Amino acid sequence: MAEQEKKTVLSGIQPSGSPTLGNYVGALKNWKLLQTDDRLCYYCVANLHALTVRQDPADLRRRAGETVALLLACGIDPEKSVLFVQSHVHEHAELNWVLCCNTYMGELSRMTQFKDKSAKHADNINAGLFTYPVLMAGDILLYQSDLVPVGADQKQHIEIARDIAIRFNNAYGETFKIPEGFIPQFGARVMSLQDPSMKMSKSDPNPNGFVAIMDDPSVIMKKFKRAVTDSDTFIAFDPENKPGVSNLLSIYTSFTGLTMDEAVKHFDGLGYGSLKAEVAEAVIAGLEPVQNEYKKILSDKAYLEKIMSDGAEKASAQARKTLRKVYRKVGLA
Ligand code: TYM
């Protein structure tokens, strides 16, 4: 298929903390599946975004490479997809400024993630935290993306990216493609194992709340065995009344490929103990190849460097084109 007929996919992940089962089920697993011949995928390690929270410089630098290794281990194929680190493509920061000048304070102050993060980091409510969705809109729009695979927590950010693109096109003439979000039916919001009313998050201070992709099998089993369920005794998918059990079922379907009906039928008559153990076993089996591959890739520093520099070069070629167009439209070039 000719390059220009392909649909463009773009997504990103921050290189902060230990990536979790939430990242895997809500996003990374789908990134792999979207790599078909009729699509060109760009996957980026969003290290500029990570700066909105204070970072240790050496850790941030190291984690960019580790996250690239993780994406490779999750099945991102550098022959098919463009895998790159955001800060290696300077057009992201440049487009960000132009888009900031076309985004309203009012729309940014409605972002729930800004409200949550400023409550969490009350001592560091920086301007970057506020304009974070504009940087993300730039990531998406630079590559003229059609599709953005993300978990449900990023839905509002996709909507604002669309709004910014539509506004820009109306003001300056056709410049950006209007992207669509791609959010899975189940697993778009993997919940904490300790408090199923909260999203599973790598920044959870309670390590039993999240499963890290790199957790040892024995740790994964222990965390699932401790998962909070409810005081009923039957297994049903009912996120409102049985959020803990429904969360486990969603994870199970994601790892086994069963439909929700098939999964519920499978556990018919069984207790919560069996559910927890079987979910843990499915997760352990599904993550094992990712864990093994990650260790292998990480030990080959030269390979990793090459992937990053090739990725940056390919991403820059497209990013440069869009930025040049934007600069011409607004009168900067
Ligand atoms: P980040 O790094 O927080 O998460 C990466 C991806 O994982 C998804 N995710 C989840 N999905 C289901 N359940 C969960 N508990 C869960 N936790 C995280 C997120 O929805 C996301 O898809 N701003 C983005 C990174 C980014 C980006 C982009 C995404 C930067 N530029 C451009 C898309 C397009 C973020 O912080 O994701």
Residues whose N, C-alpha, C, O or C-beta is under 5 A from the ligand:
A	BS01	TYM	L10 S11 G12 I13 Q14 G22 N23 G26 A27 A46 H49 M136 D139 I140 P149 V150 G151 A152 D153 Q154 G187 A188 R189 V190 K199 M200
